[in-house]
Amino acid sequence: MKTFGIFLILIGIAMIIVRGISVPTQKKLVDIGPVEINKTENKWIGWPTYSGAVIAVVGVVLVVSGRKRS
């Protein structure tokens, strides 16, 4: 559980620093026989900053509780 707690802390800190990612998607506009027109758009996938903080706190709780049992 201590290793998983450290992993959660690192992921939580990364989520606080990086607030989302941009993913390119292709959209087909026209498809007439051999003629095809596509458009590439960037979609933003974001998350609230407090979710990273909550994940980091859960990781700290797991690390601290793992030390008390040892």
Rosetta blueprint (number, residue, H / E / L):
1 M L
2 K H
3 T H
4 F H
5 G H
6 I H
7 F H
8 L H
9 I H
10 L H
11 I H
12 G H
13 I H
14 A H
15 M H
16 I H
17 I H
18 V L
19 R L
20 G E
21 I E
22 S E
23 V E
24 P E
25 T E
26 Q E
27 K E
28 K E
29 L E
30 V E
31 D E
32 I E
33 G L
34 P L
35 V E
36 E E
37 I E
38 N E
39 K E
40 T E
41 E E
42 N E
43 K E
44 W E
45 I E
46 G E
47 W L
48 P L
49 T H
50 Y H
51 S H
52 G H
53 A H
54 V H
55 I H
56 A H
57 V H
58 V H
59 G H
60 V H
61 V H
62 L H
63 V H
64 V H
65 S H
66 G H
67 R H
68 K H
69 R H
70 S L
